[in-house]
Amino acid sequence: MLNQFFSDPIALSAAQAVMAAFMAMGMMLIASWAGIHLEKEILIALLRGLVQVVAVGAILLYIFQGPVLFGFVILSGMMALAAKTAEKRAKGLPGAFRVGLYGIGIGAGSVIVLMTWAGVIDTKLTVLIPIGSMIIANSMNATSLALDRFQGEVRSHVGHIETALALGAPPKTAIRPYAQAAVRASLIPRIDSLRSLGIVWIPGVMAGMLLSGSHPVHAALYQFVVMAMILAVSGLTSLVSTLLIAGRIFTAAEQLVIGSEG
């Protein structure tokens, strides 16, 4: 209906954004009627989301005109910010930011470089930056999940770890089951997403390609490529981050520096 009143693409998009915002506010009013008062939070979220995404779109308009090297510089900055975000999920772990930065840099960086070199990711900035940012975001999530789960496992099994150390087990051996559990937990969401791909949900890349007029089979195959890259980067990142953090929770005298829960 809206396309009958707006011929300009920007004006049409703005009208669609207003329509979607009104729908969200309608949900807000229903929730308020049910006694769930989130009016302030929802209105602020809608306003901030709109301003931020429009600002990003305006910035990308100029960024996409730059050289390929500029794209890698931007992605490097995203990795640093992702590591800072992951650090918040690992409070209490020594050197969490550096561990997250190394994990995301090695995991996401190697996948982006290798896939770009192989021609899987186009070097056009309109492709490199969105796909690269998607890979980095999932790398960040995997790091956050792995570090959070690792810390929880260690705090819950301090007695077991200290007993193993007292019996002469090296720190790597004492901590290995909990590091493995952390990596496994970080990969479960990615495995489930890949397993349900196309049946339970149609992800954003495929949906966007279909909306832009791409062949459905081509869109489906490229979505699988993206999901496979996400699984690979999640595994690499969580494995590197967990191995690095596992070496930082012991003193030079092989004493555990993390206390038990409570």
Residue pairs with C-beta under 8 A, 6 or more apart in sequence:
2 12
2 15
2 16
2 19
3 12
5 15
6 12
6 15
17 50
21 46
21 50
24 42
24 46
25 42
25 43
25 46
28 38
28 39
28 42
28 43
31 37
31 38
32 38
32 39
60 129
63 70
63 71
63 74
63 125
63 129
64 125
64 126
64 129
66 125
68 123
68 125
68 128
70 125
71 123
71 125
71 128
71 129
71 132
72 128
74 129
75 112
75 128
75 129
75 132
75 133
75 136
78 132
78 133
78 136
79 101
79 104
79 105
79 108
79 109
79 136
79 139
80 101
82 100
82 104
82 108
82 136
82 137
82 139
82 140
82 143
83 97
83 98
83 100
83 101
83 103
83 104
83 105
83 140
83 143
84 97
84 100
85 140
85 144
86 96
86 100
86 104
86 140
86 143
86 144
86 147
86 241
87 96
87 97
87 100
89 144
89 145
89 147
89 148
90 96
90 99
90 100
90 144
90 147
90 148
90 151
90 245
92 151
92 258
93 99
93 147
93 150
93 151
93 245
93 248
93 249
93 258
94 248
94 249
94 257
95 245
95 248
96 147
96 245
99 147
99 241
99 244
99 245
99 248
100 140
100 143
100 147
100 241
102 240
102 241
102 244
103 139
103 143
103 237
103 238
103 240
103 241
103 244
104 136
104 139
104 140
104 143
104 237
104 241
106 236
106 237
106 240
107 139
107 142
107 233
107 234
107 235
107 236
107 237
107 238
107 240
108 132
108 135
108 136
108 139
108 233
108 237
110 236
111 135
111 229
111 232
111 233
111 236
112 121
112 132
112 135
112 136
115 121
115 229
116 123
116 128
120 225
120 229
121 127
121 128
121 131
121 132
122 128
131 205
131 226
134 205
134 226
134 230
135 229
135 230
135 233
138 190
138 230
138 233
138 234
139 233
139 234
139 237
141 189
141 234
142 186
142 187
142 190
142 233
142 234
142 235
142 237
142 238
143 186
143 237
143 238
143 241
145 182
145 185
145 186
145 189
145 238
146 182
146 183
146 185
146 186
146 237
146 238
146 241
146 242
147 182
147 241
147 242
147 245
149 181
149 182
149 185
149 186
150 178
150 179
150 181
150 182
150 242
150 245
150 246
151 258
152 261
153 178
153 181
153 182
154 161
154 175
154 178
154 249
154 256
154 258
155 258
155 259
155 260
155 261
156 260
156 261
157 178
158 256
158 258
158 259
158 260
159 260
161 174
161 175
161 178
161 256
162 256
164 173
164 174
165 171
165 174
165 254
165 255
165 256
170 254
171 246
171 247
171 250
171 254
172 246
172 247
175 246
175 249
179 242
179 243
179 246
182 238
182 242
183 235
183 238
183 239
183 242
186 234
186 238
187 231
187 234
187 235
187 238
190 230
190 231
190 234
190 235
191 231
193 201
193 203
193 227
193 230
194 227
194 228
194 231
197 203
197 223
197 224
197 227
198 220
198 223
202 223
203 223
203 226
203 227
205 219
205 222
205 223
205 226
206 219
206 220
206 222
206 223
209 218
209 219
209 222
209 223
210 216
210 219
249 256
249 257
249 258
250 256
250 257
251 257
